[in-house]
Amino acid sequence: MLRVGSRTGMLLPAHTNSGGKALLAQLTDAELAALYPRGLPASRNRAVTDLASVRRKLEATRRRG
């Protein structure tokens, strides 16, 4: 099932959506750590909230291209 909705004007943390993950996947681990020195921002949805998990997801994104 695909759910579609308007997100016009909404600000979402980059690690919580596909477009943001694609952009974050271009960063090195050092750049990612510099971007999130205090960890990831809290999210209201089911997004991963620890940097190690996000790094694993970004590695999978890199492999898929």
C-alpha positions in Angstrom: 0.0 0.0 0.0 1.3 3.5 -0.9 0.2 6.4 1.2 0.5 9.9 -0.3 -0.1 13.2 1.3 0.9 16.8 1.0 3.9 17.9 3.0 4.1 21.4 1.7 5.7 23.6 4.3 6.6 20.8 6.6 10.2 20.5 7.9 11.3 16.9 8.4 14.7 15.7 9.8 16.8 14.4 6.9 17.2 10.9 8.4 13.4 10.4 8.4 12.7 10.5 4.7 14.0 9.0 1.5 15.2 12.3 0.0 17.1 13.3 3.1 18.7 9.8 3.3 19.9 10.1 -0.3 21.6 13.4 0.5 23.1 12.1 3.8 24.4 9.1 2.0 26.8 11.4 0.1 28.5 12.4 3.3 31.5 10.7 5.0 31.2 9.4 8.5 33.2 12.4 9.8 30.8 14.8 8.0 27.8 13.0 9.4 29.2 13.2 12.9 29.9 16.9 12.5 26.4 17.4 11.3 24.9 15.7 14.3 27.4 16.3 17.2 24.7 15.8 19.9 23.0 12.9 18.2 19.9 12.8 16.0 16.9 15.1 16.6 13.8 13.4 18.1 11.1 12.4 15.7 7.4 11.8 16.1 7.3 8.9 13.7 9.0 5.6 13.8 12.4 6.9 12.5 15.7 5.6 13.8 17.0 7.8 16.5 20.6 6.6 17.0 23.5 7.5 14.7 24.9 4.0 14.4 21.6 2.8 12.9 21.4 5.7 10.6 24.9 4.9 9.4 23.9 1.3 8.6 20.8 2.6 6.7 23.0 5.1 4.8 25.4 2.3 3.8 22.6 0.3 2.4 21.5 3.4 0.5 25.0 3.8 -1.0 25.1 0.2 -2.1 21.8 0.6 -3.9 23.0 3.8 -5.6 
